[in-house]
Amino acid sequence: MRDRIELSPPDLLTVLVYIALVAFGWMNIYSTQSDTSEIFDFSKKHGTQFLWALVSIFAAAVVMIINRRFYPVFANHIYIVVLCLLMLTLAIGTEIKNSKSWLDVGLIRFQPSEIAKLATSLALARLLNQYGFRLNSLLNWLKTLVVIALPTGLILLQKDWGSALVFTSFFLVLYRQGMSGWILIFMVFTIALFIFSLLFPLIWIISGIACLTLVLVWIAYGDRVLFLRTLISAVAVFAAGIVYKHASGSDVEYGIFVTLAMIAAIFVATVPLFLSSRRIRWYIVIFFFFSTILVYSVDYVYNNVLQAHHRSRIEDMLGIREDIKNAGYNTYQSKVAIGSGGFTGKGFLQGTQTKLNFVPEQSTDFIFCTVGEEWGFVGSLATVSLYLILLIRLIMLAERQKTPFSRTYGYCVVSIIFFHFMINIAMTVGLAPVIGIPLPFISAGGSSLLSFTILLFIFLKLDSTNTDFHV
C-alpha cells in the first residue's frame, strides 16, 4: 500500500521575502529610468521586468503543481538538456560584451548559463542521493567534480567568467555533505596566496610560506625546540638571501636562491620529524612545494590567462593602480552614488547619480548603488537583512528535510543565492572585481529572475511535501 502524501502550501516566510525582494527590485529598476512617466511602458526595462515578474510567478505556480518526484527522477535529463543548450550557445549564440552566452529564440533572449545553475543543483542532488554514496572515495569524487566541471567549462568557453565562478559555490554544499573542511581552507589559501603574490615582492611571499610551515609544525606537535631550531634556520637563510641579492643584483636569482635555501633549511631542521612520521612529512612537502609552485606561476597566469579587462579590474580593486576613467569607472561611480545617499537616502526617484545614468549597468549588475543612493544606509541594511532572513530560513528548511536529495538541493539553492548576493554587493562597493553577476530577484533581467524563481520554488515544493521517498 502506498503512503499517502500530504500536500501543504509553501513556506510563508520565504514566499513573503521573495515577493518583497521582487517588488523592491522592480521599484529600483523603475527609478533608474530617466523618464518614469509611464509605469507600464513595456518598451523600457521596468516594463519588461514587470512582465518577467508575472511569468516568474506563473512558473512558480506550475512548479508547485508538479509532483515532487518529477525533480529527482528527471534531474539527469534536465542536466543533459542544459548541457546541450550550453553547447548550442557556443555554436550559434549571440555575443554581447565579449561574452557569447545568449540565445535568441524569436523575440526572447535568454542565458542558458542561468538555467545551468538550476540543472547542476538537481544533478548534484541526484548524485549525492544515490544509495551508499560517500565523498570518501576517489571515484565518487571524480563523479562529483565532473557534474560541476562540465557546465563550468562550457560557460568559461563562452567567456562568461562571472557565471562560471558561481559554480564554485557548490563546494559549500559538498562541505555540508561530508567533504573535509581542509579543502575549503585550501581553496581560501590558494586565493589569498594569488592575491598576495600580486601585492608583495617574491621574497616576502616565500618567507611567509616558510613561516606558516613552521607554525603548522608547531601546532601539530607542540615541539618548541623543533620550532626554534627551524625558525633560526629560516632567519639565517633570509639573511643569506639579502647578502646574495646585493652580490648578484638579480631579483629572479634571489627568489630562486631563497626558495631552494628555505626548502633545505626546513628539511634539515625537521629531520627528526621526517624520520618519525610519514604522514606529516608528506603534508609538509606537498604544502611547501604547492605554495612555491603557485607563487611562481601567478605571473604567467595573470598575464597570459586573464584578459586585459580582468587584469585592470583586479588591479583597481587591489589598489595597484587607480583608473577611475576606464576599468575602475563603474566601481568609483557606484561608491559615489552609495555614499551620497547618507543615512536615510535621497528618496524614491530622487537619486541624481541614478537619474543621470552615471553608473553603467545600473539596473542590472549595479542595482545596489540605486538602493544606497535613494534609500540610504537604512534601505541598504533592510535589503541585506531580507537576504539574510531568506538564507537563514532556507538553511532551516534544508536541515529539516527527510531525504538527502531535498537537503542537498536546498543547500545548492542557499549556496547560489549567497554567492550572488555576497559578490554582487562586494562588487558595487569595491571589495571584489567587477565580474558581472546579478543581485538575485532585484537586478533587471528576465533569465535571471525566472531561473532564480524556479530554483527557489522547486525547493519550496520539495519542502511542502516533506516526506520520505526513494528514486
C-alpha positions in Angstrom: 0.0 0.0 0.0 1.4 3.4 -1.0 1.9 6.1 1.6 -0.4 9.0 1.2 1.4 12.2 0.6 0.0 15.3 2.3 0.3 18.5 0.3 0.8 21.7 2.1 1.4 25.3 1.0 5.0 26.6 0.6 6.8 28.2 3.5 5.0 31.5 4.0 8.0 33.5 5.3 10.2 32.5 2.3 7.4 33.5 -0.1 6.9 36.8 1.6 10.6 37.6 1.4 10.7 36.6 -2.2 7.7 38.9 -3.0 9.4 41.8 -1.1 12.7 41.4 -3.0 11.0 41.2 -6.4 8.7 44.2 -5.7 11.6 46.3 -4.3 13.8 45.3 -7.2 11.1 46.5 -9.7 10.8 49.8 -7.8 14.6 50.4 -8.1 14.6 49.4 -11.8 11.8 51.8 -12.4 13.8 54.5 -10.6 16.8 54.0 -12.9 14.9 55.1 -16.0 15.4 58.8 -16.9 11.7 59.1 -18.0 9.4 57.5 -15.4 6.1 58.9 -16.6 4.8 55.6 -17.8 4.7 52.9 -15.1 3.8 50.1 -17.5 5.9 51.1 -20.5 6.9 47.7 -21.9 9.5 49.2 -24.2 11.6 50.0 -21.1 13.4 47.8 -18.6 10.9 48.3 -15.8 8.1 47.3 -18.1 9.7 44.1 -19.3 10.8 43.3 -15.8 7.1 43.6 -14.7 6.2 41.1 -17.4 9.0 38.7 -16.4 7.8 39.0 -12.8 4.4 37.8 -13.9 5.9 35.0 -15.9 8.1 34.0 -12.9 5.0 33.9 -10.6 3.2 31.7 -13.1 6.3 29.5 -13.3 6.4 29.2 -9.5 2.8 28.1 -9.5 3.5 25.5 -12.2 6.5 24.2 -10.1 4.3 23.9 -7.1 1.7 21.9 -9.0 4.1 19.3 -10.5 4.6 16.2 -8.4 7.7 16.4 -6.3 9.0 13.0 -7.6 9.4 14.7 -11.1 12.5 16.6 -9.9 14.7 13.7 -8.7 13.5 11.4 -11.4 14.3 13.8 -14.3 17.2 15.6 -12.7 19.8 14.0 -15.0 17.6 14.5 -18.1 17.3 18.2 -17.3 21.1 18.4 -16.8 21.8 16.8 -20.2 19.4 19.1 -22.0 21.0 22.2 -20.4 24.5 20.9 -21.4 23.2 20.7 -25.0 21.9 24.3 -24.7 25.3 25.5 -23.5 27.0 23.8 -26.4 24.4 25.2 -28.8 25.1 28.7 -27.4 28.8 28.2 -28.2 27.9 27.4 -31.8 25.1 29.9 -32.6 24.8 32.2 -29.5 24.8 35.9 -29.6 27.9 37.7 -28.4 27.4 40.7 -26.1 30.2 42.5 -24.4 32.8 39.9 -25.3 30.7 37.1 -23.9 28.9 34.6 -26.2 26.4 33.5 -23.6 23.0 34.4 -25.1 20.5 32.5 -27.2 17.9 34.3 -29.3 14.6 32.4 -29.6 12.1 34.6 -31.5 11.5 37.7 -29.5 13.1 36.3 -26.4 16.8 36.4 -25.5 18.0 34.3 -22.5 21.2 32.9 -20.9 21.4 29.1 -20.7 24.1 29.7 -18.0 21.4 30.9 -15.6 19.4 27.6 -16.1 22.7 25.7 -15.8 22.9 26.6 -12.1 19.4 25.0 -11.6 20.2 21.9 -13.7 23.6 21.3 -11.9 21.8 21.7 -8.5 19.3 18.9 -9.5 22.0 16.7 -10.9 24.3 17.1 -7.9 21.4 16.4 -5.5 20.5 13.3 -7.5 24.1 12.1 -7.5 24.6 12.5 -3.7 21.2 10.9 -3.2 22.4 7.6 -4.6 22.4 4.7 -2.1 25.7 4.4 -0.2 27.2 7.4 -1.9 30.1 8.9 0.2 32.6 11.5 -0.6 35.4 9.4 0.8 36.3 7.5 -2.4 38.2 8.8 -5.5 35.6 7.5 -7.9 32.8 9.4 -6.2 34.9 12.5 -6.0 35.5 12.3 -9.8 31.8 11.9 -10.5 31.0 14.9 -8.4 33.7 17.1 -9.9 32.6 16.1 -13.5 29.0 17.1 -12.7 30.2 20.6 -11.6 33.0 20.9 -14.2 31.1 20.2 -17.4 28.8 23.3 -17.3 31.6 25.4 -15.7 33.9 24.6 -18.6 31.3 25.3 -21.3 30.5 28.6 -19.6 34.1 29.5 -19.5 34.4 28.8 -23.2 31.6 31.4 -23.6 33.9 33.8 -21.7 31.3 34.4 -19.1 33.6 34.4 -16.1 31.1 35.7 -13.6 28.6 32.9 -14.2 31.4 30.3 -14.2 32.7 31.4 -10.8 29.2 30.9 -9.3 29.7 27.1 -9.7 32.5 27.2 -7.1 29.7 27.8 -4.5 28.8 24.1 -4.8 31.8 23.3 -2.7 29.9 24.7 0.3 27.2 22.0 -0.5 29.9 19.3 -0.6 31.2 20.5 2.8 27.7 20.1 4.3 27.6 16.6 2.8 30.8 15.5 4.4 33.7 17.0 2.5 36.7 17.8 4.6 36.9 21.4 5.8 40.6 21.3 4.8 39.6 21.5 1.2 37.8 24.8 1.8 40.8 26.1 3.7 43.0 25.0 0.8 40.8 27.0 -1.6 40.8 30.1 0.5 44.6 29.8 1.0 45.1 29.5 -2.8 43.1 32.6 -3.5 44.9 34.5 -0.7 48.3 33.4 -2.0 47.4 34.5 -5.5 46.4 38.0 -4.3 49.4 38.4 -2.0 51.7 37.4 -4.9 50.3 40.3 -6.9 50.7 42.8 -4.0 54.1 41.9 -2.4 57.6 41.0 -3.5 58.5 37.4 -4.1 60.9 37.1 -1.1 58.1 38.3 1.3 55.8 35.6 0.0 58.4 32.8 0.2 59.3 33.9 3.7 55.7 33.9 4.7 55.2 30.4 3.3 58.2 29.2 5.3 56.9 30.8 8.5 53.4 29.4 8.0 55.0 25.9 7.6 56.8 26.4 10.9 53.6 27.4 12.7 51.8 24.3 11.3 54.6 22.1 12.6 54.5 23.8 16.0 50.7 23.4 16.2 50.8 19.8 15.2 53.5 18.7 17.6 53.9 21.4 20.1 57.6 20.9 20.0 59.1 24.3 21.0 62.7 23.1 20.4 61.9 22.0 16.9 60.1 25.3 16.2 63.0 27.4 17.5 65.6 25.3 15.5 63.6 25.7 12.3 63.0 29.4 12.9 66.7 30.1 13.4 67.5 28.2 10.2 64.9 30.2 8.3 66.2 33.5 9.6 69.7 32.5 8.7 68.6 31.7 5.2 66.7 35.0 4.9 69.9 36.9 5.9 72.0 34.9 3.5 69.5 35.8 0.8 69.8 39.5 1.4 73.6 39.2 1.1 73.2 37.2 -2.1 70.9 39.8 -3.6 73.3 42.6 -3.1 76.1 40.4 -4.6 74.1 39.3 -7.7 71.8 42.2 -8.2 69.1 39.9 -9.7 65.6 39.6 -8.1 64.9 36.4 -10.0 68.1 34.7 -9.0 67.5 36.0 -5.5 64.0 34.5 -5.3 65.2 31.1 -6.6 68.1 31.1 -4.2 65.9 31.9 -1.2 63.3 29.3 -2.2 65.8 26.5 -2.5 67.6 27.6 0.7 64.3 27.7 2.6 63.5 24.1 1.5 66.9 23.0 2.6 66.6 24.8 5.9 63.2 23.4 6.8 64.3 19.9 5.7 67.5 19.9 7.8 65.8 21.4 10.9 62.9 18.9 10.8 64.9 15.8 10.1 63.7 14.1 13.4 60.1 14.8 12.4 60.6 13.4 8.9 62.1 10.2 10.4 59.3 9.7 12.9 56.1 10.5 11.0 55.5 9.6 7.3 52.1 11.4 7.1 53.3 14.8 8.4 56.3 14.6 6.2 54.3 14.4 3.1 51.9 17.1 4.3 54.9 19.4 4.8 56.4 18.6 1.4 53.1 18.9 -0.5 52.2 22.2 1.2 55.6 23.8 0.7 56.1 22.7 -2.9 52.5 23.5 -3.9 52.7 27.0 -2.4 56.1 27.7 -4.0 54.9 26.5 -7.5 51.7 28.6 -7.2 53.7 31.7 -6.3 56.0 31.3 -9.3 53.0 30.6 -11.7 51.0 33.6 -10.7 52.8 35.9 -13.1 52.2 33.6 -16.1 48.5 33.0 -15.2 47.9 36.7 -14.6 49.5 37.9 -17.8 48.6 35.0 -20.2 45.3 33.5 -19.0 43.4 36.5 -17.7 42.1 39.0 -20.2 43.2 42.7 -20.2 39.9 44.0 -18.7 40.1 41.3 -15.9 43.6 42.4 -15.0 42.5 46.0 -15.0 39.6 45.3 -12.6 41.7 43.3 -10.3 44.4 45.9 -10.2 41.8 48.6 -9.5 40.2 46.6 -6.7 43.6 45.8 -5.0 44.8 49.4 -5.3 47.7 48.5 -7.6 46.6 51.4 -9.8 43.7 53.7 -9.8 41.9 54.1 -13.1 38.6 55.8 -12.4 38.2 56.8 -16.1 38.3 53.2 -17.5 38.4 49.9 -15.6 37.6 51.5 -12.3 34.9 53.9 -13.5 31.9 51.7 -12.7 33.0 51.0 -9.1 34.0 54.6 -8.5 30.7 55.9 -9.6 28.9 53.2 -7.7 30.6 54.2 -4.4 29.9 57.8 -5.1 26.2 57.0 -5.5 26.0 54.9 -2.4 28.0 57.4 -0.3 25.7 60.3 -1.5 22.7 58.5 0.0 23.7 59.1 3.5 21.7 57.6 6.4 18.2 57.7 5.0 18.8 58.3 1.3 17.7 61.0 -1.1 14.2 59.5 -1.5 12.5 57.4 -4.2 13.0 58.8 -7.7 15.3 61.5 -6.3 18.7 59.9 -6.9 20.8 62.3 -9.1 23.5 59.7 -9.9 20.7 57.2 -10.8 18.7 59.6 -12.9 21.7 60.9 -14.8 23.0 57.4 -15.6 26.4 58.0 -14.2 26.8 54.2 -13.4 26.6 51.9 -16.4 24.5 48.7 -15.9 22.8 50.5 -13.0 19.6 48.4 -13.4 21.4 45.1 -13.6 24.8 44.4 -12.0 25.0 47.7 -10.1 21.4 47.9 -8.9 22.5 48.1 -5.3 24.0 51.5 -5.8 20.5 52.8 -6.6 19.4 51.3 -3.3 22.2 53.0 -1.5 21.6 56.4 -3.1 17.8 56.6 -2.8 17.2 54.6 0.3 20.5 55.3 2.1 22.0 53.2 4.9 18.6 52.3 6.2 17.4 50.9 2.9 20.7 49.1 2.3 20.6 47.5 5.7 17.0 46.4 5.1 17.9 44.8 1.8 20.8 42.9 3.3 18.6 41.9 6.2 16.0 40.4 3.8 18.7 38.3 2.1 20.0 37.1 5.5 16.4 36.2 6.6 16.0 34.3 3.3 19.3 32.5 3.6 18.9 31.5 7.2 15.3 30.4 6.6 16.4 28.2 3.7 19.1 26.6 5.8 16.5 25.8 8.5 14.2 24.3 5.8 17.1 22.3 4.3 18.1 20.8 7.7 14.5 19.5 8.3 14.4 17.6 5.1 14.0 13.8 5.3 15.9 12.9 2.2 19.4 13.6 1.0 18.1 14.8 -2.3 15.9 17.6 -0.8 18.6 18.6 1.8 21.4 18.7 -0.8 19.2 20.6 -3.3 18.3 23.1 -0.5 21.9 23.8 0.2 22.5 24.3 -3.5 19.9 27.0 -3.5 21.4 28.6 -0.4 24.9 28.5 -1.9 24.0 30.0 -5.2 21.9 32.8 -3.7 24.6 33.5 -1.1 27.4 33.7 -3.7 25.4 36.1 -5.9 24.4 38.3 -3.0 27.9 38.4 -1.5 29.8 39.0 -4.7 27.4 41.5 -6.2 27.3 43.8 -3.2 31.0 43.5 -2.7 31.5 44.4 -6.3 29.4 47.6 -6.0 31.4 48.8 -3.0 34.8 48.0 -4.4 35.6 44.9 -2.3 35.5 42.5 -5.3 36.4 42.9 -9.0 33.6 43.6 -11.4 32.6 40.2 -12.9 29.1 40.8 -13.9 26.7 38.7 -11.9 23.2 40.0 -10.9 21.7 40.5 -7.5 19.0 37.8 -7.1 15.4 38.8 -7.5 16.3 42.5 -7.7 18.5 43.1 -10.7 16.8 43.6 -14.1 16.9 40.5 -16.3 14.3 38.0 -17.3 16.6 35.0 -17.5 17.9 35.8 -14.0 14.6 36.4 -12.3 12.9 33.3 -13.9 15.8 31.0 -13.1 16.1 32.1 -9.5 12.4 31.8 -9.1 12.3 28.3 -10.4 15.4 27.4 -8.4 13.8 28.6 -5.2 10.3 27.2 -5.7 11.5 23.7 -6.6 12.9 23.6 -3.1 9.8 25.0 -1.6 7.8 22.3 -3.4 10.2 19.6 -2.0 9.8 21.1 1.4 6.0 21.5 1.2 5.6 17.7 0.8 8.4 16.8 3.2 8.1 13.0 3.3 10.3 10.0 2.7 10.7 8.9 -0.9 13.3 7.0 -3.0 14.3 7.4 -6.6 
